[in-house]
């Protein structure tokens, strides 16, 4: 290992080419025909990082989830012993395959969903093989890079409890962080954008394919920097966070113009954060993966739920990726106890394990969809936070 990180970045189009059910709401109701229902393209955006000893891969998918296995969570309407099922978004073995393409371990590959609610339920091998080929290509095109980080605010983020609509009376963490990678000569190559906000703006009709405002904002960043610049969106702890005006939109008005308006706002938020960035040490590179078994809700079909945690250290920065839809209230305590100068927190990554509220949300009396559908009991909250803290401390050693 030397004192320079090497990296390469790229993206692959994964827009569906056949009629597909969409993941975000009800796949039986919302089915997209590529001939008529594609609003904008979906992409897999990829970063391959190497410090001479270890290699890590970060993949950001314009997808709802990242699970490779079927998942069942409690019914969102509170009906006893009824479950909502989620088909596997990716074929079993996808992460392992992508690790092979990068010539690294599966635990060194972290896969993030942007969580757009307007993407296919399932991406088959036709699409995952394209990503495999791009990872293989990028692994042979590594160049020395330097890293900087800027911090700003996501102007779209707002609490959405208890009715899946904006509730500005409940404070949330709106932090937006942008990690920028440049060549040693100062040429911008890529960015990681991390903030918490549900992409649930597209309605009337909801059977259309879109990367939503998060994906369109990344496309704006790429266009602004030109060349082969790639911007990966890493969805934050957004279990109870929506965009302004979030939730089902009444009437018949097409909200895609609002999606594009919000994309411009998020782009401007990210661009402003980039203007404030400071250079940061980018080595060593290390990845740690663990599972934490958390107590399940009463009458859930399991007594425990295994949540996947994966941490990536890039010098003085840590990325903590979690498989569930994690409530925003965990952000402050985890960041405050983190030993890293910068800590990115991302969810719906490397699988799917349902909503995880904070202990306070379990008991604040607001209830709501997220509380009804969580597979966890309130006794899961402390062990989850402790496991996150332990993983970050282990990464820092």
DAHU-V290413 format. One record per residue. N is the residue number from 0. RES is the residue in one letter. PHI is phi in whole degrees, 0 to 359 (none if undefined). D_CENTER is the distance of its C-alpha to the mean C-alpha in Angstrom with 1 decimal. Layout:
# DAHU-V290413
N	RES	PHI	D_CENTER
N	RES	PHI	D_CENTER
This chain:
# DAHU-V290413
0	X	none	29.5
1	X	253	30.5
2	X	259	29.1
3	X	233	27.0
4	X	280	23.6
5	X	249	23.5
6	X	202	20.6
7	X	210	20.1
8	X	219	17.5
9	X	195	17.4
10	X	215	16.0
11	X	227	17.2
12	X	284	17.7
13	X	233	16.7
14	X	301	18.1
15	X	297	20.0
16	X	250	23.7
17	X	219	24.9
18	X	297	24.9
19	X	219	21.9
20	X	286	20.8
21	X	255	17.5
22	X	279	15.0
23	X	297	14.2
24	X	237	17.6
25	X	241	20.7
26	X	299	20.7
27	X	283	24.5
28	X	266	24.9
29	X	251	22.4
30	X	236	23.2
31	X	255	22.8
32	X	257	25.7
33	X	299	24.8
34	X	289	28.2
35	X	229	27.6
36	X	241	24.1
37	X	263	21.9
38	X	271	21.1
39	X	203	19.1
40	X	283	17.7
41	X	258	14.5
42	X	224	13.5
43	X	255	12.0
44	X	251	11.9
45	X	228	13.1
46	X	236	14.2
47	X	247	17.1
48	X	240	18.4
49	X	207	21.8
50	X	251	24.2
51	X	96	27.2
52	X	241	26.7
53	X	229	23.1
54	X	231	20.6
55	X	233	16.8
56	X	234	14.4
57	X	243	10.8
58	X	240	9.6
59	X	249	7.0
60	X	253	8.1
61	X	286	9.2
62	X	212	9.1
63	X	285	9.0
64	X	220	8.4
65	X	227	9.0
66	X	286	12.2
67	X	256	15.4
68	X	230	17.7
69	X	296	18.9
70	X	229	17.7
71	X	239	19.9
72	X	233	19.4
73	X	302	22.1
74	X	299	23.2
75	X	289	21.8
76	X	262	25.4
77	X	80	26.6
78	X	285	28.9
79	X	292	30.0
80	X	59	29.3
81	X	242	27.4
82	X	234	23.9
83	X	257	21.1
84	X	258	20.1
85	X	239	17.0
86	X	295	18.0
87	X	292	16.4
88	X	291	13.8
89	X	236	14.9
90	X	299	18.5
91	X	304	19.3
92	X	90	19.6
93	X	297	17.0
94	X	299	15.4
95	X	299	19.1
96	X	296	20.2
97	X	293	17.7
98	X	297	18.9
99	X	298	22.4
100	X	297	21.9
101	X	269	21.0
102	X	58	23.8
103	X	217	21.8
104	X	276	20.9
105	X	302	18.2
106	X	293	17.1
107	X	262	16.5
108	X	245	13.8
109	X	240	10.2
110	X	244	8.1
111	X	242	4.3
112	X	269	4.3
113	X	292	4.5
114	X	77	6.3
115	X	303	9.5
116	X	268	12.4
117	X	230	14.6
118	X	231	13.9
119	X	300	15.9
120	X	302	16.0
121	X	221	16.6
122	X	250	16.6
123	X	280	19.8
124	X	298	21.2
125	X	305	22.3
126	X	272	18.8
127	X	293	17.5
128	X	289	20.9
129	X	296	20.2
130	X	292	17.2
131	X	306	19.5
132	X	297	22.1
133	X	291	20.1
134	X	298	18.9
135	X	301	22.6
136	X	297	23.7
137	X	294	21.5
138	X	294	22.6
139	X	255	26.1
140	X	229	25.4
141	X	288	24.3
142	X	228	25.8
143	X	297	26.2
144	X	223	23.8
145	X	238	23.6
146	X	232	20.7
147	X	221	20.6
148	X	226	18.3
149	X	240	18.7
150	X	234	17.9
151	X	213	18.1
152	X	229	17.2
153	X	270	15.1
154	X	286	18.1
155	X	265	16.4
156	X	283	14.9
157	X	205	17.3
158	X	299	17.7
159	X	244	18.1
160	X	273	20.2
161	X	261	22.6
162	X	245	22.8
163	X	62	19.3
164	X	232	20.9
165	X	300	20.8
166	X	226	22.6
167	X	281	23.1
168	X	282	25.5
169	X	260	22.8
170	X	289	21.4
171	X	224	17.8
172	X	273	16.2
173	X	259	15.4
174	X	303	14.9
175	X	240	13.2
176	X	240	13.4
177	X	235	13.9
178	X	259	14.9
179	X	245	17.5
180	X	251	19.1
181	X	230	22.7
182	X	293	25.6
183	X	295	28.4
184	X	270	30.3
185	X	96	27.7
186	X	280	26.2
187	X	296	22.6
188	X	247	20.6
189	X	193	16.8
190	X	216	14.3
191	X	246	10.9
192	X	249	9.9
193	X	231	8.2
194	X	202	9.0
195	X	251	8.7
196	X	189	9.9
197	X	291	10.1
198	X	276	10.9
199	X	230	14.1
200	X	265	16.9
201	X	283	18.3
202	X	218	21.4
203	X	54	24.9
204	X	243	24.2
205	X	262	20.9
206	X	258	21.8
207	X	248	20.7
208	X	271	18.0
209	X	204	15.9
210	X	283	12.7
211	X	62	13.3
212	X	294	13.7
213	X	291	10.3
214	X	292	11.3
215	X	294	14.9
216	X	295	14.4
217	X	296	13.2
218	X	297	16.2
219	X	295	18.4
220	X	298	17.5
221	X	296	18.4
222	X	295	21.5
223	X	294	22.5
224	X	265	22.6
225	X	68	24.1
226	X	60	24.8
227	X	254	22.1
228	X	301	19.6
229	X	233	15.9
230	X	237	13.0
231	X	264	9.4
232	X	264	6.8
233	X	247	4.1
234	X	295	3.2
235	X	278	6.2
236	X	284	8.6
237	X	245	9.3
238	X	307	11.4
239	X	241	14.4
240	X	241	13.3
241	X	238	14.0
242	X	273	15.3
243	X	307	19.0
244	X	72	20.9
245	X	289	18.1
246	X	95	19.1
247	X	304	21.6
248	X	263	24.0
249	X	290	27.6
250	X	88	30.1
251	X	237	29.8
252	X	290	28.5
253	X	292	25.9
254	X	264	22.9
255	X	299	21.6
256	X	302	23.5
257	X	291	21.6
258	X	304	18.2
259	X	292	19.8
260	X	296	21.2
261	X	293	17.9
262	X	299	16.4
263	X	295	19.4
264	X	294	18.9
265	X	294	15.3
266	X	302	16.8
267	X	295	19.7
268	X	300	17.7
269	X	292	15.9
270	X	298	19.3
271	X	295	21.0
272	X	296	18.9
273	X	298	19.6
274	X	291	23.3
275	X	258	23.2
276	X	286	21.8
277	X	234	23.8
278	X	290	24.1
279	X	220	22.9
280	X	298	24.0
281	X	246	21.7
282	X	226	23.4
283	X	280	23.6
284	X	253	20.6
285	X	209	19.8
286	X	228	17.4
287	X	231	17.9
288	X	230	16.7
289	X	209	18.0
290	X	243	18.0
291	X	239	19.2
292	X	270	21.3
293	X	247	21.2
294	X	301	24.0
295	X	271	23.5
296	X	293	24.7
297	X	300	28.3
298	X	71	29.2
299	X	292	25.8
300	X	283	26.7
301	X	226	25.8
302	X	273	26.8
303	X	221	23.7
304	X	236	20.0
305	X	271	18.5
306	X	253	15.1
307	X	273	13.6
308	X	242	13.1
309	X	223	12.6
310	X	246	13.7
311	X	241	14.3
312	X	260	17.1
313	X	237	18.0
314	X	63	21.3
315	X	271	21.0
316	X	242	17.2
317	X	234	15.0
318	X	247	11.3
319	X	251	10.8
320	X	249	8.1
321	X	232	9.0
322	X	281	9.3
323	X	266	10.1
324	X	267	9.5
325	X	267	10.9
326	X	294	13.4
327	X	295	13.5
328	X	297	16.9
329	X	283	15.8
330	X	299	14.5
331	X	303	18.0
332	X	300	19.8
333	X	293	17.3
334	X	295	17.4
335	X	296	21.1
336	X	268	21.9
337	X	291	19.8
338	X	279	22.3
339	X	263	20.3
340	X	298	21.0
341	X	229	17.3
342	X	231	14.5
343	X	266	10.8
344	X	243	9.0
345	X	228	5.4
346	X	234	5.2
347	X	43	5.4
348	X	235	5.9
349	X	60	9.5
350	X	129	10.8
351	X	216	11.1
352	X	224	13.5
353	X	80	13.7
354	X	286	13.9
355	X	238	15.1
356	X	289	17.2
357	X	282	19.1
358	X	300	22.7
359	X	298	23.8
360	X	292	21.9
361	X	299	23.6
362	X	239	26.9
363	X	273	26.8
364	X	81	28.3
365	X	284	25.9
366	X	62	24.6
367	X	109	22.5
368	X	304	20.3
369	X	296	17.8
370	X	288	20.8
371	X	293	22.5
372	X	260	19.8
373	X	293	18.7
374	X	273	19.9
375	X	252	20.6
376	X	267	23.7
377	X	292	24.0
378	X	282	25.1
379	X	278	21.6
380	X	293	20.5
381	X	298	22.7
382	X	300	22.1
383	X	295	18.3
384	X	300	18.6
385	X	296	21.3
386	X	295	19.4
387	X	298	16.6
388	X	298	19.5
389	X	296	21.4
390	X	294	18.7
391	X	295	18.4
392	X	294	22.2
393	X	295	22.6
394	X	296	20.4
395	X	280	22.8
396	X	288	25.9
